[in-house]
Amino acid sequence: MRTRLLPLLIVLMAGVLLALGFPLAVSIAAAHQQKVVVDRIDDTVRFAALAQFVTEGPGGIDERGSTLKDQLKRYHDTYGINAGVFHRDGQRFMARSPENWTVPPDGSGQQAFREALSGRRSQDPPQVWPWQDDGRLVVASPVVRDGDVVAVVFTDSPTGQLRARILRGWLLIVAGESAAMLLAVGAAFRLTGWVLRPVRVLDAATHDIATGQLNSRVAVAGGPPELRRLARSFNEMADNVEGVLEQQRAFVADASHQLRNPLAALLLRIELLALELPDGNEEIASVRTEGKRLSQVLDDLLDLALAEHSSAALGLTDIGELAAERVAAWRPLAEEKGVRLIGDTSAVTAWADPIALSSALDAVVDNALKFTPPDEAVTVAVASHGNTSTIVITDGGPGLSDEELARIGDRFWRSGRHQNVKGSGLGLSISRALLSAGGGTISYAHHEPRGLKVTLSVPRTPPAVVPRAD
């Protein structure tokens, strides 16, 4: 969810910053240019005040004209700005610097010159942008004498420094917005973490309950009020589910326990009855077999109820050594059946309940030996993969179809091809319950070229504890 929520927040924040940054950049550019334009206006007004007293005669301009010419020259030499006082025709001039400079014949220069001839200062020039290498600022002011415009003071300024100042201002904006964006991204991470933390805890608790850890609960703290209410509702649901399942387990355990005594008495009476009948009576043998099978089912039901109800006593366990012990214990039975039982049990540690893991491994090995024909092999291999340690049991039996693989481990389920094999169909269910209590799993797959592959997985790190709500 964070991968969807975080980009949305970042895009929204980037849009807000850009919406603020563009007007600010334009405003900074306009402010820098306006300052330059005001300076040029002041300069043209000063030159116009000198020019209105200059007189020209057959011998040239008077002393005031020489002063004006000197000031224009120093102005150009100091600032690099072209400046001149031109007559109305735009060709003749009182003074100019540099000497070969004239009013631009077209564009904004001519427009500013015409506006000054009408008796008013030229309008502000168009905005100059940093990427306009050939940009110029032209400002013109009229020279008024006795109410008439007799000349025009014209300045033509380069814009290199102005564009550099605008660019520096923009870089400051970019730096500021970048810093603001980084802060916003950090705030977005914190915000999404705060919003999604209850969801992650809820997801972890849901996974724990799905894997059999029914005591997992969500701490109702942190996050938006809606998620806190969801956490409380989840805890109430988990309490109800746990209560219902506890009642179900208690019923199965009680029923199994209560049925064992009458069944034992019934089997005893069957044995006494068999003494009164001829040896080899098929009906008595069939009843005896079904009775023993029913007794085994009741025992397995009781074991399953206890396995689902008990909590795991987790500890750091050498599962390689544990698997080697179980292989040694089952080898006599394997030899009796003519099956090779092979153990590949290197030293590998994991967090597991040794008794529960031993019982689960026994159930799987027993199942493998039942269906493996003579001269075939059953292999028990121990390995570690990242944060998980595994015990893989493979056999050379007939294996299962894809449809049967999807059902293996269900309570009382047995393949239709193996109904004649002794068993209740609860052994693998008990194994799953024993492993789930300690955070482990059991999975099934095809074993090539034939047979079944069963993988018992247990964590190599201590299981995380989900806080329980008060």
C-alpha positions, 0 to 999 in steps of 0.5 A, a space after each residue: 500500500 505504501 508503494 501506491 500511497 507514497 507516490 501520490 503524496 509526492 506528486 501532490 507535494 511536487 505539484 504544490 511546490 511547482 505551483 508556488 515556485 513558478 510564480 515566485 520565479 517570475 516575480 523574482 525575474 520581474 523584480 530584478 528587471 524593474 530595479 535595472 529599468 528604474 536605474 536606467 530611467 533615473 540615468 535618462 532623466 539626469 541626461 535629459 536635464 543636462 540636454 535641455 540647456 545645450 545649445 548648438 550653433 555654427 561652431 558646434 555645441 556649447 560648454 554644456 554639450 561638452 559636459 554632456 558628451 563627457 558624462 555619456 562617455 564615462 557612463 559608457 566606459 563605466 557600465 558598458 551601456 550605450 547612451 546618446 541624445 538624439 534629435 527628433 529625426 533619430 539620425 542627428 545627435 547632440 552627444 553619444 557614446 560610443 561614437 558609431 552607435 545609432 538608435 536601433 532601426 527597428 523593434 523595441 528601440 524604435 517603439 521606445 524612441 517614438 513614445 519618447 517623441 510623444 512626450 512621455 517616457 517609454 514603456 517598460 521593456 519586455 521581460 528578459 529571461 536567462 536563456 535570451 543571450 541577445 536580450 537588451 534593455 532600451 529606455 528612452 526619455 524626452 528632452 523638453 524645452 519650452 514645452 516641446 520635445 526637442 530630443 530624446 535620451 536613449 539608452 541601450 543596456 546589455 542584460 548579461 548581469 541582469 540574466 545572471 542575477 535572475 538565474 542566481 535567484 532561480 537557483 536559490 528557489 530550486 535549492 529551497 524547493 529541493 530542500 522542501 521536497 526532501 523534507 516533504 518526502 521525509 514527512 510523507 514517509 513518516 505519515 505513511 508509516 504512521 497511517 500504515 503501521 496498524 495495517 502492517 500489524 493487522 496483516 502480521 496478526 492475520 497471518 499468525 492466526 491463519 497459520 494457527 497462532 490464535 493468540 495473536 492480537 493487534 495493539 490498539 495504539 497509533 494510527 488514524 482513529 478508523 484503523 484503531 477501530 478496525 484493530 479493536 474489531 479485529 481483536 473482537 473477531 479473533 477472540 470469537 474465532 478462538 473461542 469457537 475453535 476452542 469449543 470445537 477442540 474441546 468437543 473433539 478431545 472430550 468426545 474422543 476421550 469419552 468414546 475410548 472406554 466404551 470402544 475398549 469394552 466393545 473390543 474386549 467383548 469381541 475378543 471374548 466372542 472370538 474365543 467361542 467361534 471357530 478360528 479364522 472366522 472372517 466376520 470376527 476378523 473384520 469386526 476386530 480390524 474395524 474396531 482397531 481402526 476406530 480406536 486408532 482414529 480416536 487416538 489420532 483425533 485426541 492427538 490432533 486436538 492436543 496439538 492444536 491446543 498446546 503452545 510450542 516450547 521454542 528453543 534453539 535446536 540442532 535439527 540436523 541432530 534431531 533428524 539423525 536421531 529419528 532416521 536411526 529410530 526408523 531404520 529398523 522398520 525400513 530394513 524390515 520392509 526392504 526400503 533404504 532410509 538415507 539421512 543427509 543430516 548436517 548440523 543446522 540450527 533453527 528455532 523449534 519445539 524439539 518434541 513437536 518437530 520430532 512428532 511431525 517428522 515421525 508422521 511424515 517418515 511413517 507415511 513415506 515408508 508406508 507407500 514406498 515399495 521395497 528396493 526404493 529409497 526414502 531420503 531425509 535431508 537437512 538444509 538452511 536457506 536464508 532465515 529458514 531451515 528445512 527438513 526435506 523427505 523424499 520417497 520413491 513411492 507412487 506419488 500423487 496427482 496435482 489434484 491430490 497434492 492440493 488435498 493432502 493434509 486435509 483431515 481424514 483425506 486419503 487417496 482413493 488409490 491407497 484406501 487399503 493402506 493402514 491409517 486414519 488420514 490424520 497424521 499429516 494434519 497433526 504434523 501441520 498443527 504441531 509445526 504451526 504452533 512454532 511458526 513452521 510450515 509443511 508443504 508437498 510437491 512432486 518428486 522426480 522421477 516419481 514419489 512425493 517430496 515433503 518439506 518441513 520448514 522452521 524459522 532460524 530466528 526467534 519469532 516476532 511477538 505481536 503485542 496483545 491488546 489489553 
